[in-house]
Amino acid sequence: MDKYVIAVDIGTQSLRACILNQRGENIDYVESKYNKSFYTPSSISAEVDCDFYIDYFVSSVKQLVERQKDKLSSVVALSVVTIRDTIVFLKKISQNGEKEKYKPVYNIIHWADGRRASEDFCKLPLWMNIALRLIGKYSFIKRAASIGRTNWMRENHPDIWKETTTVALLSSYINYRLTGNLVETQACLLGHLPFNTKKGEWDKKGSIRAKVFPDVTDKLPPLIKQDKPVGYITEEISSITGLPIGLPVYSPGTDKSLEQIGQGAIHDTDVSISLGSAASVELITDKYFESEPFVPVFRSAIYGKYSPDYQVYRGYWMLNWFAHQFAFESEWEKAEKNGGNIERLLDSMLDETPVCNDGLYMIPFWGEGISSVGARGAFIGFNDSHTRANIYRAIVEGINYELYNGYLNLKKRGRIRNTTDLYISGGGTNSDKICQMVADMFNLPTHRGCFVDASILGAGIAAFVYEGVYPSFEDAISKMIREEKVFVPQKDCHEAYIGFYKKIYKGSLKKLYSRFLTINRL
């Protein structure tokens, strides 16, 4: 008899819920686009009500359960993955002798929130200021401190901060709402909080990170390993979703880590790329190394391993930006008649332009990165022959150049000599042309699976392994992942891309960085 897992991905733009069998087949799938992504009290803020994601979870899972009632008795677990660095402020309200209960004291602050604590407010010890200046990381750490939601709350809402007894990531808050247990797993530790990802534990009070994010260490939830359930579905959640009472709930990792699992990229010779709204390149290793000093990596969903990554924060969202700025009304109408995918329609423009795009290229910092604070995007190399098709190709090539740049940096930092295969997932993989461009850029055989939503599949694989249905990730992947296509790199295209990268793209941001900072001060 088949066994099943319900996997839920709480993403930036939508929530996806899926029921998978042990062969990795998509039995049923519900995608709920958010009516509003964020509640924005100001132009740079990103907040939602604390019931926002739970309401979408209940609605989506209830649809699955109602349509698949006959399979419920064979569902072995619920596996949930959420967006990262999204913070909830809670107050403990339980009485003596009761199970601990909490209530939110503020809205959920989303990872895209742009509000900052003033750098003057984020004071560091003198010795630390001197040491950071000596190693050239003073501005970087001060910026990280200002980004921290806890510092922003302490400065701007001291009354709410005083009321806060627990600071939770969205992942741990979802764990609490589903199971009654406010716990976090080691593999979900990624955000502006004092934690030690190398050891998989919260930092002690005297640590550097605890000084960057002060008055937080006593407000963090307990940690458990990702190979254990965070708890079991409560009677309350069962009554509104139809999920069985007592169903084990797993929080096995971050979205990017689970994408790696869902791609099958679990060996140290594998490269993983997400062509999603936030594009990224990841490796998986037994050893801990940071993509940049003081930038922690996340722990893999595979216990004992790490997943160093590099992100282009706006990534393939930029194609959506292009469509809204440059697509003709007739193209929108045609796309609507054919399923509403405007990017798929515009994909044909890649046939109108050559490799390296007649010299027009893009620096893809529509959202500043961790190491590129204050950076902006730019199109460089226009002449009078260029058209909107060239702008479209410049976006795709620019994202890929920056991912390649991050890949080389990861290899250098980790002293990794040999990578043999590249695995891709995310919305950009709907385009054969984009997949081939990635293969050509990286000069690696590029594997695309049948299941595009790799984080969902990865969450399902992790739950099947941790529930003992499969003895290992290797075994689960061999049974649950089916390859749809391999893109073989074209030598002439690769040579053209690498020549352009080395002679033109590489170093472009560094040359323009001071100009961008000047623009930001105007």
Salt bridges, closest charged atoms under 4 A:
ASP2 OD1 - ARG23 NH1 2.77
ASP9 OD2 - ARG16 NH2 2.95
GLU25 OE1 - ARG23 NH2 3.28
ASP28 OD1 - ARG67 NH2 2.83
GLU31 OE2 - LYS33 NZ 3.74
GLU47 OE2 - ARG115 NH2 2.60
ASP51 OD1 - ARG177 NH1 3.04
ASP70 OD2 - LYS71 NZ 3.54
ASP85 OD2 - HIS192 ND1 2.84
GLU100 OE2 - LYS92 NZ 3.16
ASP113 OD2 - ARG115 NH2 2.74
GLU163 OE2 - LYS91 NZ 3.67
GLU201 OE2 - LYS204 NZ 3.61
ASP203 OD2 - ARG209 NE 2.51
ASP218 OD2 - LYS205 NZ 3.02
ASP255 OD1 - ARG84 NE 3.19
GLU259 OE1 - LYS256 NZ 3.95
ASP270 OD2 - HIS267 ND1 3.33
ASP286 OD1 - LYS305 NZ 2.51
GLU331 OE2 - ARG388 NH2 2.56
ASP347 OD2 - LYS433 NZ 3.57
ASP351 OD2 - LYS433 NZ 3.67
GLU368 OE2 - ARG143 NH2 2.29
GLU397 OE2 - ARG393 NH1 2.88
ASP421 OD2 - HIS447 NE2 2.74
ASP432 OD1 - ARG448 NH1 2.79
ASP432 OD2 - LYS485 NZ 3.26
ASP453 OD2 - ARG16 NE 3.19
ASP475 OD1 - LYS479 NZ 2.68
GLU483 OE2 - HIS447 ND1 2.44
GLU484 OE1 - ARG448 NE 2.73
